[in-house]
Amino acid sequence: MTSKPLITIQNLAKTYKGSNEPAVDNIDMTVEHGEVFGLLGPNGAGKTTTISILCNLIQPSSGSVKINNLGYSRHAREIKSLMGVVSQDIALFPTLTARENLQYFAGLYGLPGKTAKNRIEEALKRLDLWEKRNTAIKKYSGGMKRRINLLAGILHKPKLLFLDEPTVGIDVQSRRMIFEYLRELNQKGTTIFYTSHLLEEAEKLCSRVSVIDKGRIILNGSPSALIRSTEGSKSLEDVFIRVTGKKVRD
Amino acid sequence: MQKFFTSIRKEILVLLRDREGLALMFIMPLILVVLITVLQHKTYQNITEQQIPIVLINNDNDSLGNSFQQVMEQNRVFALTVVNEADSIAVLNAKNQVANGDFQMGIYIPEGATNAIKNRVINTIQKQMPESIRNSNPEKDSIVNIALFFDPVTKESFRNVIKGSLREFASRLESRIIFLTYSRVFDALTNQNTDLQMPDHPTIVFEESFVSAYKDGMAPNAVQHNVPAWTLFAMFFIALPIAGNIIKERNEGCTDRIRTIPVSPLLIMSSKAMVFIFVCLLQTLMIFLTGIYVMPLLDLPQLMPGHSIAGLLLIIFASAMAATGFGIAIGTISGSVVQASTFGSVSVVILAALGGVWIPAYLMSGIMRKMSALSPMNWGIEGFYEVFLRNGSAADVLPHAMKLIAFFVAMILISWKYRRRKTI
C-alpha cells in the first residue's frame, strides 16, 4: 500500500476580485512526504498565490487543497500545527531581540517553557547567532535576519515547511548556512515546499520542481531529469528560459 | 492561557521599546490636560466665580444712588469701584478706563436723581389732591439721565441685567415715595400720626437650587470638565499607536505569519486590546492624580473624583475599551500608517468636538446637543459627569458604560468581518 501524498492540490484556481485573468488556473499537484519540492516561475506566474492558498492566507476561487489528507475548512488547526511557514518578508518584531522573537513564536505554537528554551538555544547556536541573542532584530544584518526568520518557522519541528524565497538578498555565507540547515531538517523528515527565483539554488536543494507560468503548471520533474529531457540545456536555468521564454515579466 | 500570556508579554515588550510612542501616550496628554485646563479656567471663572469690574460714579448720594451702590457692593459677582469726583471729569475718566479694559462697565448716577424721582411722584399725586391741601409751589418735573457705558465685549444679557436692576431700584423708590406721600395725606385728612412704614422684607422670595444636572450643587469648573474630557481625548488618541502597531505588524509580515500558526485571531486581538486598555487605565490614573495633586499647585481647583469608586472604574474601563476597539478597527481597515494617522487623528478630533470635549455639550445649541449624543466621547463625558458632578453610583453610570462597551464590540466585529473579507 502506498502512503498518501502530504499535499494534494486538485483543480485549484484563484481569480482576484476585479481581475479577468486567473492568478492560478486549475492546477493539480502533489507533494510527497520527505520531498524538497520547488515551485518555480517568473514574476506574476502564480507562485505566491499558490503558496498563500496552501498556507490558508487566502481562499481559492475553486478546487481543493489537502494537507496530510485534511482540508482547511474543517481541520485548519490540525494542519497549522503540522506546518511551518517562512515568508519572503522578515516577519519578525524589529524592536524585540532574537530570543524574545523566538520565545514569542514558540509560545504561540504552544511549546512548553523549558522545551522552547532548549530549542531556541540549540537553534541559535546552530545558526551562529547565540552571541547576538539579546540584540534587537533591527540591529541585525540581512543574513542574520533571514536566519532568525527561518528559525521562527521551525522551532516547533513542523512536518511540512513552506519557504517563500527564503534567501533573498543575503550573502553567500548566510545562504550556505541556511541551505545546510534545510538539508539537515529534510534528512530528519521535514518535507519542504519551496519557491524561488534563484534557479541554481533550487537545482541544488530540490528533489523535484514544478514550473508555473500564467497560473498553470507547465513542467514537473526532478531537476536532473528536466535538464536531461530539455534539448540543449545544461542547467535548470536553461530549462526555465526554454519553457517560459526570454521576455521580461512585470 | 500560555498563548495568551505569550502574546500579552510580546505586546508589552513592543510597547516598552517604543519610547517615542510611550511619550506620546503619556506625556503629551498630560501637557494637553494641564494646558487646556489653565487656559479654560478663566472662562469657567467668568461663568461661575470671576468678579466683573464696574465703576460707579454716585453723585446722587441719596436713596437711589446709595441703595444701588449698597446692593452692588454686597453682590459677589461685581467688583465695584465708587468714584466721587466732579461730574464731567469723573465720567470722562470712567469712560477711558472702560475703553482701556480696566472696567467692563461704568454707571453714572447724576446729582439729584433721587430728588427728581421724588418730585415727579409728588407732583403726580398732588394733582389728585383737593386744592385745599395741594402744594401751591410745586417743584418742577425733570428727567433723570443715568449714563451707562460698556466695554464692547459685554454681553447684551449682562447690560440688560444692569438696566433692569436700575429700573427696579427706581420703581422701588417710586413705590416707597407714593406710599409715604399717600400715608401723609391720609394722616393730614384724618388728623392722625400713624408713621406707617413700608415693609422692608420682600413678598416674593426666590429659593434657588441645582436640580438634575448638578444635584449636590457642584457646577462643572475647568478641572471637573477638562480632566475627564481630555482624558477621554487621550484615550481615543491611543487609536493612532494601536493602528500604527497593527499596520506595521501587517506590513512586516508578522500578521500573516501568525495566521499560519494554530492560534485564534481573537486571542491575538484580545491580548493587544488588553494591553492598550491597561495603557488607557494608566493614562487616566496619571491624569487624575495630576488633577488631584498638581492642579491645585497651579492655582486651579482640585479635581473632586466623586464618591463612587465602582462607578468611576466602570466608566474608565468602558471608555478604555471603546477607545481601543476604535484603534483596532482603524488599524485593520486602513491600508497604510499615513492613512490611519490622517483618518485616526481627524476622526478623533471630530468625535471630541462633537462629544463636548472642547465645549461641553450642555453649552451647545439644541441640534448640536442631539448630535453630540452620537459621539462615544460624549457617552464617556456623561459617565464621568454622573460620578464627578451628580454624585452618581455605578448604576447611574451603567447606561453610558453599556453604550461604550457596545461600541467596542461593534468595532471588533467590524474588524473581524473586514479581515475575513480580505482573505476571499
Interface residues (C-beta under 8 A of the other chain):
Chain A: K17 C55 N56 L57 I58 Q59 A76 R77 E78 K80 S81 M83 V85 S87 Q88 D89 I90 A91 L92 F93 P94 T95 L96 E100 Q103 Y104 F105 G107 L108 Y109 G110 P112 A136 A152 G153 F162
Chain B: Q2 K3 F5 T6 S7 R9 K10 L13 V14 R17 D18 E249 E252 G253 C254 D256 R257 I258 R259 T260 I261 P262 V263 T423 I424
